[in-house]
């Protein structure tokens, strides 16, 4: 299992290579991948803070899914809308 930082470190160069091939902004690709890597709301194993409260709060995986799915969709939509506006694609 990789941390969000390690995931971003591995995937940002790949996203930049794809963006170069597609002739779009590498900054927008890097920001999008980094935001996706840190948006770990679906399961408690996505972030160490969630693991700490899992047992103490008597939460279940299902609880994280119920609250995390809308957050993940919202972050994805907002990132997809904002990234190209902040960093033009061409």
ROGUTOR-685649 format. One record per atom (N, C-alpha, C, O): residue number from 1; atom name; x negated, y, z. Coordinates in steps of 0.05 Angstrom, whole numbers, plus 5000, padded with zeros to 4 digits. Atoms other than C-alpha are relative to their C-alpha. Layout:
N
+-----+------+------+------+------+
:  nr : atom :    X :    Y :    Z :
+-----+------+------+------+------+
: NUM :   CA :    X :    Y :    Z :
...
+-----+------+------+------+------+
REM end
This chain:
90
+-----+------+------+------+------+
:  nr : atom :    X :    Y :    Z :
+-----+------+------+------+------+
:   1 :    N : 4983 : 4977 : 5000 :
:   1 :   CA : 5000 : 5000 : 5000 :
:   1 :    C : 4982 : 5025 : 5000 :
:   1 :    O : 4962 : 5026 : 5014 :
:   2 :    N : 5015 : 4975 : 5002 :
:   2 :   CA : 4974 : 5069 : 4982 :
:   2 :    C : 5015 : 5023 : 5013 :
:   2 :    O : 5039 : 5024 : 5013 :
:   3 :    N : 4988 : 4976 : 4989 :
:   3 :   CA : 4985 : 5135 : 5016 :
:   3 :    C : 5009 : 5018 : 4977 :
:   3 :    O : 5002 : 5013 : 4954 :
:   4 :    N : 4992 : 4981 : 5020 :
:   4 :   CA : 5017 : 5193 : 4980 :
:   4 :    C : 4977 : 5014 : 4987 :
:   4 :    O : 4977 : 5020 : 4963 :
:   5 :    N : 5024 : 4987 : 5011 :
:   5 :   CA : 4949 : 5226 : 4972 :
:   5 :    C : 4985 : 4982 : 4981 :
:   5 :    O : 4977 : 4991 : 4959 :
:   6 :    N : 5013 : 5019 : 5018 :
:   6 :   CA : 4918 : 5164 : 4942 :
:   6 :    C : 5015 : 4995 : 4975 :
:   6 :    O : 5004 : 4993 : 4953 :
:   7 :    N : 4984 : 5004 : 5024 :
:   7 :   CA : 4976 : 5154 : 4895 :
:   7 :    C : 4998 : 5024 : 4981 :
:   7 :    O : 4995 : 5020 : 4957 :
:   8 :    N : 5003 : 4976 : 5016 :
:   8 :   CA : 4971 : 5226 : 4871 :
:   8 :    C : 4972 : 5000 : 4987 :
:   8 :    O : 4970 : 5007 : 4964 :
:   9 :    N : 5027 : 4999 : 5011 :
:   9 :   CA : 4896 : 5220 : 4863 :
:   9 :    C : 4996 : 4980 : 4977 :
:   9 :    O : 4981 : 4985 : 4959 :
:  10 :    N : 5002 : 5020 : 5022 :
:  10 :   CA : 4905 : 5158 : 4819 :
:  10 :    C : 5017 : 5008 : 4976 :
:  10 :    O : 5008 : 5003 : 4953 :
:  11 :    N : 4982 : 4996 : 5022 :
:  11 :   CA : 4963 : 5182 : 4777 :
:  11 :    C : 4997 : 5028 : 4987 :
:  11 :    O : 5005 : 5031 : 4964 :
:  12 :    N : 5003 : 4973 : 5012 :
:  12 :   CA : 4946 : 5256 : 4765 :
:  12 :    C : 4982 : 4999 : 4975 :
:  12 :    O : 4989 : 5010 : 4955 :
:  13 :    N : 5016 : 5002 : 5024 :
:  13 :   CA : 4889 : 5239 : 4717 :
:  13 :    C : 5015 : 4987 : 4976 :
:  13 :    O : 5011 : 4994 : 4953 :
:  14 :    N : 4984 : 5014 : 5021 :
:  14 :   CA : 4936 : 5192 : 4679 :
:  14 :    C : 5020 : 5019 : 4988 :
:  14 :    O : 5024 : 5021 : 4964 :
:  15 :    N : 4980 : 4980 : 5010 :
:  15 :   CA : 4990 : 5246 : 4675 :
:  15 :    C : 4987 : 5022 : 4983 :
:  15 :    O : 4998 : 5030 : 4963 :
:  16 :    N : 5014 : 4979 : 5016 :
:  16 :   CA : 4939 : 5297 : 4650 :
:  16 :    C : 4992 : 4989 : 4973 :
:  16 :    O : 4994 : 5003 : 4953 :
:  17 :    N : 5007 : 5012 : 5026 :
:  17 :   CA : 4915 : 5249 : 4596 :
:  17 :    C : 5025 : 4998 : 4982 :
:  17 :    O : 5023 : 5004 : 4958 :
:  18 :    N : 4975 : 5002 : 5016 :
:  18 :   CA : 4987 : 5237 : 4574 :
:  18 :    C : 5009 : 5028 : 4991 :
:  18 :    O : 5018 : 5031 : 4968 :
:  19 :    N : 4992 : 4973 : 5008 :
:  19 :   CA : 5001 : 5312 : 4574 :
:  19 :    C : 4982 : 5011 : 4978 :
:  19 :    O : 4992 : 5025 : 4961 :
:  20 :    N : 5017 : 4992 : 5022 :
:  20 :   CA : 4940 : 5325 : 4531 :
:  20 :    C : 5008 : 4987 : 4974 :
:  20 :    O : 5008 : 5001 : 4953 :
:  21 :    N : 4992 : 5014 : 5024 :
:  21 :   CA : 4963 : 5273 : 4482 :
:  21 :    C : 5027 : 5010 : 4989 :
:  21 :    O : 5031 : 5010 : 4965 :
:  22 :    N : 4974 : 4990 : 5008 :
:  22 :   CA : 5033 : 5302 : 4481 :
:  22 :    C : 5000 : 5030 : 4995 :
:  22 :    O : 5021 : 5042 : 4988 :
:  23 :    N : 5003 : 4971 : 5004 :
:  23 :   CA : 5007 : 5374 : 4476 :
:  23 :    C : 5019 : 5016 : 5018 :
:  23 :    O : 5031 : 5036 : 5009 :
:  24 :    N : 4984 : 4984 : 4981 :
:  24 :   CA : 5043 : 5398 : 4539 :
:  24 :    C : 4981 : 5008 : 5023 :
:  24 :    O : 4958 : 4999 : 5024 :
:  25 :    N : 5016 : 4989 : 4979 :
:  25 :   CA : 5017 : 5434 : 4601 :
:  25 :    C : 4991 : 4978 : 5020 :
:  25 :    O : 5007 : 4964 : 5031 :
:  26 :    N : 5009 : 5019 : 4981 :
:  26 :   CA : 4972 : 5390 : 4643 :
:  26 :    C : 5006 : 5008 : 5029 :
:  26 :    O : 5009 : 4991 : 5047 :
:  27 :    N : 4993 : 4991 : 4973 :
:  27 :   CA : 4988 : 5433 : 4704 :
:  27 :    C : 5028 : 4991 : 5007 :
:  27 :    O : 5033 : 4982 : 5030 :
:  28 :    N : 4973 : 5009 : 4995 :
:  28 :   CA : 5062 : 5418 : 4698 :
:  28 :    C : 5001 : 4970 : 5005 :
:  28 :    O : 5016 : 4961 : 5023 :
:  29 :    N : 5001 : 5029 : 4995 :
:  29 :   CA : 5047 : 5344 : 4693 :
:  29 :    C : 4988 : 4993 : 5027 :
:  29 :    O : 4998 : 4976 : 5041 :
:  30 :    N : 5013 : 5005 : 4974 :
:  30 :   CA : 5001 : 5346 : 4753 :
:  30 :    C : 5018 : 5007 : 5024 :
:  30 :    O : 5020 : 4993 : 5043 :
:  31 :    N : 4981 : 4992 : 4979 :
:  31 :   CA : 5052 : 5384 : 4795 :
:  31 :    C : 5023 : 4980 : 5003 :
:  31 :    O : 5031 : 4974 : 5025 :
:  32 :    N : 4978 : 5019 : 5000 :
:  32 :   CA : 5107 : 5336 : 4776 :
:  32 :    C : 4992 : 4974 : 5013 :
:  32 :    O : 5007 : 4963 : 5030 :
:  33 :    N : 5010 : 5025 : 4989 :
:  33 :   CA : 5066 : 5274 : 4793 :
:  33 :    C : 4995 : 5004 : 5030 :
:  33 :    O : 5002 : 4986 : 5046 :
:  34 :    N : 5007 : 4996 : 4972 :
:  34 :   CA : 5042 : 5304 : 4859 :
:  34 :    C : 5026 : 5003 : 5017 :
:  34 :    O : 5027 : 4992 : 5039 :
:  35 :    N : 4974 : 4997 : 4985 :
:  35 :   CA : 5113 : 5324 : 4880 :
:  35 :    C : 5013 : 4972 : 5003 :
:  35 :    O : 5024 : 4966 : 5024 :
:  36 :    N : 4988 : 5026 : 4999 :
:  36 :   CA : 5137 : 5254 : 4863 :
:  36 :    C : 4985 : 4982 : 5020 :
:  36 :    O : 4998 : 4966 : 5034 :
:  37 :    N : 5015 : 5016 : 4982 :
:  37 :   CA : 5081 : 5223 : 4904 :
:  37 :    C : 5006 : 5007 : 5030 :
:  37 :    O : 5005 : 4989 : 5047 :
:  38 :    N : 4995 : 4992 : 4972 :
:  38 :   CA : 5098 : 5263 : 4967 :
:  38 :    C : 5030 : 4999 : 5007 :
:  38 :    O : 5037 : 5003 : 5030 :
:  39 :    N : 4971 : 5001 : 4994 :
:  39 :   CA : 5174 : 5255 : 4961 :
:  39 :    C : 5007 : 4971 : 5007 :
:  39 :    O : 5020 : 4957 : 4991 :
:  40 :    N : 4996 : 5028 : 4991 :
:  40 :   CA : 5177 : 5190 : 5000 :
:  40 :    C : 5023 : 4999 : 5021 :
:  40 :    O : 5018 : 4996 : 5045 :
:  41 :    N : 4977 : 4999 : 4982 :
:  41 :   CA : 5247 : 5191 : 5029 :
:  41 :    C : 5016 : 4974 : 5000 :
:  41 :    O : 5033 : 4971 : 5017 :
:  42 :    N : 4982 : 5023 : 5003 :
:  42 :   CA : 5276 : 5124 : 5007 :
:  42 :    C : 4996 : 4978 : 5020 :
:  42 :    O : 5015 : 4964 : 5028 :
:  43 :    N : 5006 : 5021 : 4981 :
:  43 :   CA : 5242 : 5078 : 5056 :
:  43 :    C : 4982 : 5011 : 5023 :
:  43 :    O : 4969 : 5031 : 5019 :
:  44 :    N : 5017 : 4991 : 4978 :
:  44 :   CA : 5208 : 5085 : 5124 :
:  44 :    C : 4970 : 4996 : 4994 :
:  44 :    O : 4953 : 5008 : 5008 :
:  45 :    N : 5028 : 5004 : 5005 :
:  45 :   CA : 5143 : 5059 : 5095 :
:  45 :    C : 4988 : 5020 : 4981 :
:  45 :    O : 4965 : 5019 : 4974 :
:  46 :    N : 5009 : 4979 : 5018 :
:  46 :   CA : 5138 : 5119 : 5049 :
:  46 :    C : 4983 : 5021 : 5014 :
:  46 :    O : 4966 : 5034 : 5001 :
:  47 :    N : 5015 : 4980 : 4985 :
:  47 :   CA : 5109 : 5163 : 5104 :
:  47 :    C : 4996 : 4990 : 5029 :
:  47 :    O : 5014 : 4978 : 5040 :
:  48 :    N : 5007 : 5010 : 4973 :
:  48 :   CA : 5075 : 5149 : 5171 :
:  48 :    C : 5019 : 5012 : 5021 :
:  48 :    O : 5024 : 4998 : 5041 :
:  49 :    N : 4982 : 4989 : 4981 :
:  49 :   CA : 5122 : 5196 : 5207 :
:  49 :    C : 5027 : 4985 : 5002 :
:  49 :    O : 5039 : 4982 : 5023 :
:  50 :    N : 4975 : 5016 : 5001 :
:  50 :   CA : 5182 : 5155 : 5185 :
:  50 :    C : 4996 : 4974 : 5014 :
:  50 :    O : 5015 : 4964 : 5027 :
:  51 :    N : 5006 : 5025 : 4985 :
:  51 :   CA : 5149 : 5092 : 5212 :
:  51 :    C : 5001 : 5004 : 5030 :
:  51 :    O : 5009 : 4987 : 5045 :
:  52 :    N : 5001 : 4995 : 4972 :
:  52 :   CA : 5140 : 5125 : 5279 :
:  52 :    C : 5029 : 5002 : 5012 :
:  52 :    O : 5033 : 4992 : 5034 :
:  53 :    N : 4972 : 4997 : 4989 :
:  53 :   CA : 5215 : 5141 : 5287 :
:  53 :    C : 5017 : 4976 : 4994 :
:  53 :    O : 5040 : 4974 : 5004 :
:  54 :    N : 4983 : 5023 : 5008 :
:  54 :   CA : 5240 : 5076 : 5256 :
:  54 :    C : 5010 : 4984 : 5025 :
:  54 :    O : 5034 : 4980 : 5028 :
:  55 :    N : 4992 : 5016 : 4977 :
:  55 :   CA : 5239 : 5035 : 5320 :
:  55 :    C : 5011 : 5018 : 5023 :
:  55 :    O : 5031 : 5010 : 5036 :
:  56 :    N : 4991 : 4982 : 4978 :
:  56 :   CA : 5246 : 5093 : 5370 :
:  56 :    C : 5029 : 5009 : 4996 :
:  56 :    O : 5044 : 5012 : 5015 :
:  57 :    N : 4973 : 4991 : 5005 :
:  57 :   CA : 5310 : 5117 : 5336 :
:  57 :    C : 5019 : 4978 : 4994 :
:  57 :    O : 5042 : 4983 : 4988 :
:  58 :    N : 4983 : 5023 : 5006 :
:  58 :   CA : 5336 : 5047 : 5324 :
:  58 :    C : 5012 : 5002 : 4972 :
:  58 :    O : 5035 : 4995 : 4967 :
:  59 :    N : 4991 : 4997 : 5028 :
:  59 :   CA : 5341 : 5062 : 5249 :
:  59 :    C : 4995 : 4974 : 4985 :
:  59 :    O : 4979 : 4957 : 4993 :
:  60 :    N : 5003 : 5023 : 5018 :
:  60 :   CA : 5347 : 5011 : 5194 :
:  60 :    C : 4991 : 5011 : 4973 :
:  60 :    O : 4993 : 5035 : 4967 :
:  61 :    N : 5008 : 4992 : 5027 :
:  61 :   CA : 5320 : 5012 : 5122 :
:  61 :    C : 5024 : 5013 : 4986 :
:  61 :    O : 5021 : 5032 : 4971 :
:  62 :    N : 4976 : 4990 : 5013 :
:  62 :   CA : 5392 : 5024 : 5100 :
:  62 :    C : 5005 : 5029 : 5007 :
:  62 :    O : 5014 : 5045 : 4990 :
:  63 :    N : 4997 : 4972 : 4992 :
:  63 :   CA : 5394 : 5089 : 5140 :
:  63 :    C : 4982 : 5018 : 4984 :
:  63 :    O : 4991 : 5040 : 4976 :
:  64 :    N : 5019 : 4984 : 5016 :
:  64 :   CA : 5333 : 5115 : 5103 :
:  64 :    C : 5010 : 5002 : 4971 :
:  64 :    O : 5007 : 5023 : 4958 :
:  65 :    N : 4990 : 4999 : 5028 :
:  65 :   CA : 5364 : 5096 : 5036 :
:  65 :    C : 5024 : 5018 : 4998 :
:  65 :    O : 5026 : 5034 : 4978 :
:  66 :    N : 4976 : 4983 : 5002 :
:  66 :   CA : 5430 : 5131 : 5051 :
:  66 :    C : 4993 : 5029 : 5001 :
:  66 :    O : 5005 : 5045 : 4986 :
:  67 :    N : 5008 : 4972 : 4998 :
:  67 :   CA : 5396 : 5196 : 5070 :
:  67 :    C : 4979 : 5007 : 4979 :
:  67 :    O : 4978 : 5030 : 4970 :
:  68 :    N : 5022 : 4995 : 5018 :
:  68 :   CA : 5336 : 5189 : 5025 :
:  68 :    C : 5007 : 5002 : 4970 :
:  68 :    O : 4994 : 5016 : 4955 :
:  69 :    N : 4992 : 5000 : 5028 :
:  69 :   CA : 5371 : 5176 : 4959 :
:  69 :    C : 5009 : 5028 : 4990 :
:  69 :    O : 4999 : 5037 : 4969 :
:  70 :    N : 4993 : 4973 : 5009 :
:  70 :   CA : 5405 : 5244 : 4954 :
:  70 :    C : 4976 : 5019 : 5000 :
:  70 :    O : 4974 : 5036 : 4982 :
:  71 :    N : 5023 : 4983 : 4999 :
:  71 :   CA : 5341 : 5278 : 4975 :
:  71 :    C : 4981 : 4995 : 4977 :
:  71 :    O : 4970 : 5014 : 4965 :
:  72 :    N : 5018 : 5007 : 5022 :
:  72 :   CA : 5300 : 5241 : 4924 :
:  72 :    C : 5011 : 5010 : 4973 :
:  72 :    O : 4996 : 5020 : 4957 :
:  73 :    N : 4988 : 4990 : 5025 :
:  73 :   CA : 5349 : 5257 : 4868 :
:  73 :    C : 4998 : 5031 : 4999 :
:  73 :    O : 4992 : 5042 : 4978 :
:  74 :    N : 5002 : 4971 : 4999 :
:  74 :   CA : 5351 : 5330 : 4890 :
:  74 :    C : 4971 : 5010 : 4994 :
:  74 :    O : 4968 : 5028 : 4977 :
:  75 :    N : 5028 : 4992 : 5004 :
:  75 :   CA : 5275 : 5336 : 4892 :
:  75 :    C : 4992 : 4995 : 4970 :
:  75 :    O : 4978 : 5011 : 4958 :
:  76 :    N : 5006 : 5006 : 5028 :
:  76 :   CA : 5270 : 5302 : 4823 :
:  76 :    C : 5012 : 5021 : 4981 :
:  76 :    O : 4999 : 5030 : 4963 :
:  77 :    N : 4987 : 4980 : 5018 :
:  77 :   CA : 5320 : 5349 : 4791 :
:  77 :    C : 4988 : 5028 : 5003 :
:  77 :    O : 4984 : 5041 : 4983 :
:  78 :    N : 5012 : 4973 : 4995 :
:  78 :   CA : 5291 : 5412 : 4823 :
:  78 :    C : 4972 : 5001 : 4987 :
:  78 :    O : 4965 : 5021 : 4975 :
:  79 :    N : 5027 : 5000 : 5012 :
:  79 :   CA : 5220 : 5392 : 4802 :
:  79 :    C : 5002 : 5000 : 4970 :
:  79 :    O : 4986 : 5014 : 4957 :
:  80 :    N : 4998 : 5001 : 5030 :
:  80 :   CA : 5242 : 5375 : 4731 :
:  80 :    C : 5010 : 5027 : 4989 :
:  80 :    O : 5003 : 5034 : 4967 :
:  81 :    N : 4990 : 4973 : 5009 :
:  81 :   CA : 5276 : 5444 : 4727 :
:  81 :    C : 4978 : 5021 : 5004 :
:  81 :    O : 4975 : 5038 : 4987 :
:  82 :    N : 5019 : 4978 : 4993 :
:  82 :   CA : 5222 : 5486 : 4761 :
:  82 :    C : 4973 : 4997 : 4987 :
:  82 :    O : 4962 : 5017 : 4977 :
:  83 :    N : 5028 : 5004 : 5010 :
:  83 :   CA : 5156 : 5455 : 4736 :
:  83 :    C : 4996 : 5012 : 4972 :
:  83 :    O : 4977 : 5027 : 4968 :
:  84 :    N : 5005 : 4987 : 5026 :
:  84 :   CA : 5165 : 5475 : 4662 :
:  84 :    C : 5004 : 5030 : 5000 :
:  84 :    O : 4992 : 5044 : 4983 :
:  85 :    N : 4997 : 4971 : 4999 :
:  85 :   CA : 5187 : 5545 : 4682 :
:  85 :    C : 4976 : 5013 : 5013 :
:  85 :    O : 4969 : 5035 : 5005 :
:  86 :    N : 5024 : 4989 : 4987 :
:  86 :   CA : 5128 : 5557 : 4728 :
:  86 :    C : 4975 : 4996 : 4983 :
:  86 :    O : 4958 : 5013 : 4982 :
:  87 :    N : 5023 : 5007 : 5017 :
:  87 :   CA : 5079 : 5523 : 4681 :
:  87 :    C : 5011 : 4993 : 4972 :
:  87 :    O : 5017 : 4970 : 4967 :
:  88 :    N : 4988 : 5006 : 5027 :
:  88 :   CA : 5103 : 5530 : 4608 :
:  88 :    C : 4987 : 4976 : 4987 :
:  88 :    O : 4963 : 4971 : 4990 :
:  89 :    N : 5010 : 5026 : 5011 :
:  89 :   CA : 5097 : 5465 : 4570 :
:  89 :    C : 4980 : 5003 : 4978 :
:  89 :    O : 4964 : 4985 : 4973 :
:  90 :    N : 5019 : 4997 : 5022 :
:  90 :   CA : 5058 : 5493 : 4512 :
:  90 :    C : 4980 : 5022 : 5006 :
:  90 :    O : 4962 : 5027 : 4990 :
+-----+------+------+------+------+
REM end
